């Protein structure tokens, strides 16, 4: 065999180096990651049904429960993970009422072993937080993860894609709760999205929007993490003004949407305050109780201590009147201004949950006619006064105010869950779809 000449070897090395440089430059993850990608769906694309993946279809045939097809839902918009008949993976942001596709993110896998994957969250205020991960599985192996914030309708980049933006949490009124990128947990602050400026420094163990521009902040007062050593306060997210000092053991909002009413607990004293006026809404010291379980819709549920057998009562805020005494239920959940769920234990120790009118004490829908799925106020089973129940005839959705069956038993093969705003997801053969119950909420 003839040995290659020195000139041929040099030419070969030059060609190989040229191809390698060309390959790494044109197809590197950095280049692919930074090219402009349009996520907003152009034109009118609507989805009535979504196809289940082959993996889920096999699981269903083997008797396993279906997975939740919607990852996030907020303010009538939903994030849907879907696989089409060609096994292409998509993440959609859709309008739940009309089925219109607002944004589309496609997972990419190609012959060059490059991967692009997306994780999508709806943090609020008509925005979408996009976490994108690009990986090259061939030599040289590279990986890059970035997070950005986009406007859903226009696709405008509100917070640029950067690896330092990994800890965006919630968005409201042009503000975003963000975490220190150098920390794994805690160290949260507030950012003005338009200006890109940090308003509240990233020094708090937790921050949450509670009412308008006001945020609830918390700090650890002990050297080691202990729930009892955490203290809460309220700060104006725009100005940084301290509205309530960080001295409270808890600051809670109600189960309704009226978040101007906030419950402060300091020591053994609980106080319900209207944040718009600063007025105390009710004198709770006139009642004997251990703690406030929950409140909302003008009602407060208080729980007794060991001497009161840990039973619960309901107080009407505006009249300061106990409308359900502690001798009736062991546990109470508020559904709306007229309806509660009262729980007791049977002689066998099983839960006995029933739906009652809080003012008349009458059972709205006889317990013998249905079963409650797990804990009732879980968002999967209750929303906007509508409750998902089941019996041997299938599943139904009832109006908790009247007991009327909005969706009768056996209407659908399976109802997966409820969503805020009056939406449900249901199975239809090898597909699933979103059904709106908006007309029943008016």
C-alpha positions in Angstrom: 0.0 0.0 0.0 1.4 3.4 -1.0 2.1 5.7 1.9 0.4 9.1 1.6 2.7 12.0 0.9 3.4 14.7 3.4 1.5 17.2 1.2 -1.6 15.0 1.2 -1.5 14.7 5.0 -1.3 18.5 5.4 -4.1 19.1 3.0 -6.2 16.5 4.8 -5.5 18.1 8.2 -6.5 21.5 6.8 -9.7 20.2 5.3 -10.6 18.4 8.6 -9.9 21.5 10.7 -11.9 23.7 8.3 -14.9 21.4 8.5 -14.6 21.2 12.3 -14.5 24.9 12.7 -17.4 25.4 10.3 -19.5 22.7 12.1 -18.8 24.2 15.6 -19.5 27.7 14.4 -22.6 27.2 12.4 -24.3 24.5 14.5 -23.0 25.2 18.0 -25.6 25.4 20.8 -24.7 29.1 21.4 -25.5 30.0 17.8 -28.8 28.0 17.7 -29.8 29.3 21.1 -29.4 32.9 20.1 -31.1 32.9 16.8 -34.5 34.6 16.7 -37.4 32.3 17.3 -41.0 33.5 16.9 -43.1 31.8 19.6 -46.4 33.6 19.0 -48.7 31.6 16.7 -49.4 33.4 13.5 -52.9 33.2 12.0 -55.9 31.6 13.5 -55.1 28.1 14.9 -57.7 26.4 17.1 -57.7 23.2 19.1 -60.9 21.4 19.9 -59.3 18.0 20.8 -55.8 17.0 21.8 -54.4 13.5 21.0 -53.0 11.4 23.8 -49.5 10.1 23.5 -48.9 6.4 22.7 -47.4 6.0 26.1 -50.5 7.2 27.8 -52.8 5.2 25.6 -50.9 2.0 26.6 -51.1 3.0 30.2 -54.8 3.6 30.0 -55.4 0.2 28.5 -53.5 -1.3 31.4 -55.8 0.4 33.9 -53.6 3.3 35.0 -55.2 6.8 35.6 -54.6 9.4 32.9 -52.1 12.1 33.6 -53.1 15.7 33.8 -52.9 17.1 30.3 -52.8 20.8 31.4 -49.6 21.8 33.2 -50.7 25.3 34.2 -53.9 27.3 34.0 -54.4 31.0 34.9 -56.9 33.7 33.9 -58.4 31.6 31.1 -55.1 30.5 29.6 -53.5 27.1 29.8 -50.2 25.4 29.1 -50.7 22.1 27.3 -48.1 19.5 26.6 -49.0 17.5 23.5 -47.5 14.9 21.2 -48.8 14.6 17.6 -49.1 11.5 15.5 -45.5 11.9 14.2 -44.3 11.9 17.9 -43.4 15.6 17.7 -43.5 17.2 21.1 -45.2 20.6 21.4 -46.0 22.9 24.3 -49.0 25.2 23.6 -50.4 28.2 25.4 -54.1 28.3 24.5 -57.2 30.4 25.3 -59.3 28.0 27.3 -62.6 29.5 26.2 -62.1 29.5 22.4 -59.3 26.9 22.0 -57.2 29.5 20.1 -53.5 28.7 20.1 -51.6 31.8 21.4 -48.0 30.4 21.5 -46.2 27.3 20.4 -42.9 25.8 21.6 -41.6 22.8 19.7 -39.1 20.4 21.2 -36.3 19.8 18.6 -34.3 16.7 18.2 -32.4 16.2 14.9 -29.7 14.1 13.3 -26.9 16.3 14.6 -28.0 15.2 18.1 -29.0 18.7 19.1 -31.9 19.0 21.5 -34.0 22.0 22.4 -36.6 21.6 25.2 -39.0 24.0 26.9 -40.6 24.3 30.3 -43.4 26.8 30.4 -45.0 28.5 33.4 -47.8 31.2 33.6 -46.6 33.6 36.4 -49.5 36.0 35.9 -50.4 39.4 34.3 -50.7 37.9 30.8 -47.1 36.7 30.7 -45.3 33.4 30.1 -42.0 32.4 31.7 -40.0 30.3 29.3 -37.2 28.0 30.4 -35.3 26.7 27.4 -32.6 24.1 27.4 -30.3 23.4 24.5 -27.9 20.5 24.5 -25.4 19.1 22.1 -24.9 15.3 22.7 -21.9 15.0 20.3 -18.3 16.1 20.8 -17.8 18.6 22.1 -20.8 18.2 24.5 -22.4 21.5 25.5 -25.4 22.5 27.4 -27.1 25.8 28.1 -30.2 26.8 30.1 -31.8 30.2 30.0 -35.0 31.7 31.3 -36.9 34.7 30.0 -40.3 36.4 30.4 -42.6 37.1 27.4 -45.9 38.8 26.8 -48.3 36.1 25.6 -50.3 38.2 23.1 -47.4 40.0 21.4 -44.4 37.8 22.2 -42.5 40.8 23.3 -39.5 40.0 25.5 -40.1 41.6 28.9 -37.1 40.0 30.7 -34.3 38.8 28.3 -33.2 35.2 28.1 -30.3 34.8 30.5 -29.0 32.1 32.7 -29.2 34.5 35.6 -33.0 34.7 35.4 -33.6 31.2 36.7 -35.7 32.3 39.6 -38.6 34.4 38.3 -41.6 33.5 40.5 -44.8 35.7 40.0 -45.8 38.7 38.0 -48.4 41.4 38.8 -49.0 45.0 37.8 -45.7 45.3 36.0 -43.7 43.8 38.9 -41.9 40.5 39.1 -40.8 38.5 42.1 -37.3 37.3 41.5 -34.7 35.3 43.4 -30.9 35.9 43.8 -29.3 33.9 40.9 -26.4 33.0 43.2 -28.7 31.2 45.7 -30.7 28.0 45.4 -33.6 29.1 47.6 -34.8 32.2 49.5 -33.3 35.6 48.9 -36.2 37.0 47.0 -36.8 40.6 45.8 -39.1 42.6 43.5 -38.2 43.9 40.0 -39.8 46.6 37.9 -40.1 44.8 34.6 -40.3 47.8 32.3 -37.2 49.5 33.9 -35.3 46.3 34.7 -34.6 47.7 38.1 -34.7 45.9 41.5 -37.0 47.8 43.8 -36.9 45.5 46.8 -33.5 43.9 47.5 -33.2 40.2 47.3 -32.9 39.6 51.0 -36.3 38.0 51.9 -36.9 34.3 52.5 -40.3 34.6 50.8 -42.4 37.2 48.9 -46.0 37.0 47.6 -48.4 39.5 46.0 -51.4 39.9 48.2 -53.4 43.0 47.2 -52.7 45.6 44.4 -49.0 46.6 44.7 -48.7 45.3 48.2 -46.5 42.2 48.8 -46.1 40.0 51.8 -42.5 39.5 52.8 -40.9 37.1 55.3 -37.6 36.8 57.1 -36.0 34.2 59.3 -35.2 35.6 62.7 -33.4 32.5 64.0 -30.0 31.2 63.0 -31.5 27.9 61.6 -34.6 27.4 59.6 -37.6 27.0 61.8 -41.2 27.8 60.8 -41.8 29.4 64.2 -38.8 31.7 63.7 -40.2 33.2 60.5 -41.8 36.7 60.7 -44.0 38.4 58.1 -44.7 42.0 57.1 -46.3 44.0 54.2 -44.4 46.3 51.8 -45.5 48.4 48.9 -43.8 46.7 45.9 -43.6 50.0 43.9 -42.2 52.3 46.5 -40.6 50.0 49.0 -42.6 51.7 51.8 -43.2 49.4 54.8 -46.9 49.1 55.4 -46.8 46.6 58.2 -43.5 45.8 60.0 -42.0 42.3 59.8 -43.1 41.2 63.3 -46.1 38.9 62.6 -46.1 35.2 62.9 -48.4 34.9 59.9 -50.2 37.1 57.4 -53.0 35.3 55.5 -55.4 36.1 52.7 -58.9 34.6 52.4 -60.2 31.8 50.2 -62.1 34.3 48.1 -60.8 36.9 45.7 -61.3 39.8 48.1 -57.7 40.0 49.1 -58.0 43.4 50.8 -59.1 41.5 53.9 -56.0 40.1 55.6 -55.6 38.1 58.8 -52.6 39.1 61.0 -51.4 36.8 63.8 -49.0 38.1 66.5 -48.6 35.8 69.5 -52.0 34.5 70.5 -53.9 37.4 68.9 -55.5 37.2 65.5 -56.8 40.4 63.8 -58.7 40.7 60.5 -57.8 44.0 58.8 -59.2 45.8 55.7 -56.0 46.9 53.9 -57.8 49.7 52.1 -58.9 51.4 55.3 -56.8 49.9 58.0 -59.9 49.1 59.9 -60.3 46.0 62.1 -63.3 44.1 60.7 -64.2 42.0 63.8 -63.2 41.7 67.4 -62.1 38.0 67.6 -61.2 38.2 71.3 -64.9 37.8 72.1 -64.7 34.1 70.9 -62.9 31.2 72.6 -60.9 29.3 70.0 -57.4 27.9 69.3 -56.8 29.2 65.8 -58.5 30.6 62.6 -58.6 27.7 60.1 -59.7 29.9 57.1 -61.8 32.9 56.1 -63.5 34.4 53.1 -66.8 35.4 51.7 -67.7 37.2 54.9 -67.2 34.1 57.0 -64.5 32.9 59.4 -63.9 29.3 60.5 -62.4 28.9 63.9 -61.1 25.7 65.4 -61.1 24.7 69.1 -58.3 23.2 71.1 -58.0 19.8 72.8 -60.6 20.7 75.4 -63.0 21.6 72.6 -62.2 18.3 70.8 -60.6 20.2 67.9 -64.1 21.0 66.5 -64.9 24.0 64.2 -67.4 26.8 64.2 -68.4 29.5 61.6 -68.6 33.2 62.4 -70.2 35.9 60.2 -67.8 38.8 60.0 -70.2 41.7 59.6 -72.6 40.7 62.3 -69.9 39.1 64.7 -72.4 36.3 65.1 -71.6 32.6 65.5 -73.9 31.0 62.9 -72.6 27.4 63.2 -71.5 26.3 66.7 -68.6 24.0 67.6 -70.8 21.1 68.6 -71.8 20.2 65.0 -68.7 19.7 62.8 -65.1 18.6 63.4 -63.8 20.3 60.2 -65.3 23.0 58.0 -64.3 24.3 54.6 -65.8 27.5 53.0 -67.0 27.1 49.4 -68.7 30.4 49.0 -70.9 32.9 50.9 -73.7 30.5 51.2 -72.1 27.0 51.2 -69.7 25.1 53.4 -68.5 21.5 53.6 -68.9 20.0 57.1 -66.9 17.0 58.0 -67.4 14.4 60.8 -66.1 10.9 61.4 -68.3 7.8 61.2 -68.3 5.1 63.9 -65.9 3.3 61.7 -63.5 6.2 61.5 -64.3 7.1 57.9 -64.8 10.7 56.8 -68.3 11.9 56.3 -68.2 15.1 54.2 -71.5 16.9 53.4 -72.5 20.1 51.7 -74.6 22.5 53.7 -76.2 25.9 53.4 -74.3 27.9 56.0 -77.3 30.1 56.9 -80.1 27.5 57.1 -78.0 24.5 58.1 -79.8 22.3 55.4 -77.9 19.7 53.4 -77.9 20.9 49.8 -77.2 17.6 48.0 -77.8 14.3 49.9 -74.5 12.7 50.8 -75.8 9.3 49.9 -76.1 10.3 46.2 -72.4 10.9 45.6 -68.8 10.5 46.8 -66.4 13.4 47.2 -63.1 12.9 45.5 -60.3 13.3 48.0 -60.2 16.7 49.8 -62.9 18.9 48.3 -61.4 22.3 48.1 -58.5 20.9 46.1 -58.5 22.9 42.9 -58.9 19.7 40.9 -62.4 19.2 42.3 -63.9 22.6 43.1 -63.9 26.0 41.4 -66.2 29.0 41.3 -69.1 27.3 43.2 -69.0 24.2 41.0 -68.0 20.8 42.5 -66.8 17.6 40.9 -68.5 14.5 42.4 -68.8 10.8 41.5 -70.8 7.7 42.1 -71.4 4.4 40.4 -73.0 6.2 37.4 -69.9 8.2 36.7 -69.0 11.8 37.4 -71.0 14.9 37.6 -70.5 18.7 38.2 -73.0 20.3 40.6 -73.8 23.9 41.6 -73.1 24.0 45.3 -75.6 26.8 45.9 -78.6 24.9 44.5 -77.5 21.2 44.2 -78.4 21.4 40.5 -76.4 19.0 38.3 -74.7 21.3 35.7 -73.0 18.2 34.1 -75.2 15.1 34.8 -73.7 11.8 35.8 -72.3 9.8 32.8 -72.1 12.7 30.4 -68.4 12.2 29.8 -66.2 9.1 29.8 -64.0 10.8 32.4 -63.8 14.3 33.9 -60.1 14.9 34.8 -60.4 18.0 36.9 -61.8 21.4 37.4 -60.0 24.7 36.6 -60.6 28.2 37.8 -63.0 30.2 35.7 -65.3 27.3 35.2 -63.4 24.9 32.9 -63.1 21.1 33.0 -61.0 18.6 31.0 -62.7 15.5 29.8 -61.7 12.3 28.0 -63.2 11.5 24.5 -61.8 8.1 23.3 -58.1 8.5 22.4 -58.4 12.3 22.8 -59.2 14.9 25.5 -60.6 18.4 25.3 -61.4 21.4 27.4 -65.1 22.1 28.2 -66.2 25.6 29.3 -69.0 25.9 31.9 -69.0 29.7 31.8 -72.6 30.0 30.9 -73.6 28.3 34.2 -71.6 30.9 36.2 -73.5 34.0 35.0 
